[in-house]
Amino acid sequence: MTDTILDLGPQTRELLRLAEGVRDEQLSAATPCPDLAVRNMLGHLVGLSVAFRDAARKDLGVTTDTSPDAAVPDIGPGWREELPKILDELAEAWRDPAAWTGMTRAGGVDLPGGVAGAVATEELVIHGWDLARATGQACTPDPAALRTAYGFLLAMGDDPGRGGGGFGPVVPVPDDAPLLDRAVGLSGRDPGWKP
């Protein structure tokens, strides 16, 4: 999916900035993902970060075998301390060139390392946007991560079997719209969504 090793650090830092901007009273607020409140989105980010960290390390087991649809995620009381640590570990794991080669697993699906890296990047970018929209913050994804996420989503196309996992049908967005809006539309979200 990607021929180059992408440093996920800039995007994990952007995601952390957004998470730090979440106020406790916003945890029950709606997000662009139906059925997920902000607290559930943060729980999903914790879980996917662990899964893709372990996928990069080729440390396959429960964290990489569990489908993201297995249960509605939630946060624990220590999420503000836990998330920065996990995001740092995620970025560090994907700095290893070996993470991008061979086969690995995430969400119970076997896939090439480069594809797993692209999926992890897309998740960080799109869920960063989700979190920003839900909490009234500006979203400024890392440009390289955004290009990777857009490329991954474009390659997915408008496959009718892509429902679930947070992806709905593609939302049409003008070709001259900002790249983030086009990526958001490809993910099945309306770039104009507001709480």
Buried (B, 14 or more C-beta within 10 A) or exposed (E): BBEEBBBBBBBBBBBBBBBEBBEEEBBEBBBBBEEBBBBBBBBBBBBBBBBBBBBBBBEBEEBBBBEBEEEEBBBEEEBEEBBBEBBBBBBBBBBBEEBBEEEBBBBEBEBBBBBBBBBBBBBBBBBBBBBBBBBEBEBEBBEBBBBBBBBBBEEBEEEEEBEEEBBBEBBEBEEEBEEBBBBBBBBBBBBEBEE
